[in-house]
Amino acid sequence: MMLSGWLDNGQHQTLSITARPDPLAALHALLDDYRRRGQPLPAAPPNLALARHHPETSPSSSYLARLVGFPERRLAKGAASRRMIAEAARELGVDTDCPLTHVVQGRLEGSPWLQRISYYEAARLERLLQVSCWTVIAYLSGMRDSEIKHLQRGCVSVQRDPDGQIYRYRLSSLAFKGEDAHGAKATWVVTAPVARAVAVLERLQPQGQSYLFAKPPSSPSHRQRQDAHHVPNSNTTNRDLAALITWINTYCAAHHRPDSIPQVKGQIPHLTTRQFRRTLAWFIARRPGGTIAGALQYRHQGIQMFEGYAGTSDSGFRDEVEAEQALARGQYLVGMSTDNDRLALTGPAGAEAEERLAEFARHTVFDGQVVTDEARLRRILARHDPHLYPGTFITCVYNPDRALCHTPTGPTDTPALADCQPLACRNAALTPTNRSAVTDHLASLDTALAEGDRLAPYVRHRLEAQRRDTAVFLARHAPESPP
């Protein structure tokens, strides 16, 4: 017989209880154990209709039956077993609940997250634990719901350095892109929280269950051996996400915690499985610095983790990130091209940038109204892309024939901003924000050179050259003074 419970860190434990040939002998030994510990018998679930007439609590025959490894009806219907349970109840009393026997080891700010877990809450907590693992995997991998639901035991592999330290986790599943209903084998580069969520799911499921998101052992279909390998559909997961938010907020209110999930327009957030992938792409695309900022935002161990989401998987996540980046760029350019009060761009390609912005505005302003609809803006950008790429220090007015950021064998359809040479490239234009960033960088060089005596000669020489070139660049491309 199997009995489910949770150990430290929310991980699942399955307790195996060996069935004895004689149910009465097994029950006698169990009740003697309760007597030895002086522990009240576990309570049956309250029946509100009967409680008004019989307020006393009765023992839980179903829980006692699971502990001894026999069906409940073999204990509940037998006169001898009922008499034994009744005698023990009169002697020991009946608890107010039916707690699992293990000690809660998980800690929240140094204290147990619960004092004990009820047998009647185990199934609900098991389901919430499963959807919590789904949330971690979905939000930190960029996988689709269907791809997550195909995860199987042993899907995580690790790469180690010569010292044995793990530096990369890989997650294997099926990628579903386009209309291929069977999926294609794919690998995602993930980080430790995702690998840990998978490990929890592997402990949650029985050893014979290969699919990590199959219905948990406490579900009726699992107990009845119906659809044992069936995974919940997206609608079920959406309902579980809502249940998880409700549980978190109820827990926070009961324990006076401030970290509940805030409401949106007076209601709990309505989350769906499709939002997580898009949200991750949004953060990667729109945080300043792209993948670098994303790595800092999520505290990932290295930028290659973010590159791995898109670069090592056939799931199409790179396309989704690039589409989000293009939309963010289009929205920024719409704002620039329709801002009548902004200062003109300067720099080697400043005049060309102004011409491209004016042409782009012709396609994004109709009857005095600026295009804000995302789908429409995507179509306009696909047809009339001005190929302006805003950056921290410069805005790239991209012309592949004069770009210094490309190698002879590299792609030429977009600039390689990570290899930008802003002081030398003729594609560079400067917005006021760019000039401010370059000015701040110049000040940081001055600060570093103020302690030049502590610098190695080569380092000091390089900083002095960079400071000189930066100052000349700013002076040469200063904005014209208004008349």
PyMOL commands that set and color helices and strands:
alter all, ss='L'
color gray80, all
select helices_A, chain A and resi 8-10+23-37+48-51+61-68+72-76+79-92+122-141+145-149+192-204+220-223+234-254+273-286+291-297+303-311+317-337+350-364+374-384+400-402+417-419+432-449+452-454+457-476
alter helices_A, ss='H'
color red, helices_A
select strands_A, chain A and resi 2-6+12-16+107-108+111-112+156-160+166-175+184-190+365-366+369-370+388-390+395-397+428-429
alter strands_A, ss='S'
color yellow, strands_A
deselect
rebuild
show_as cartoon
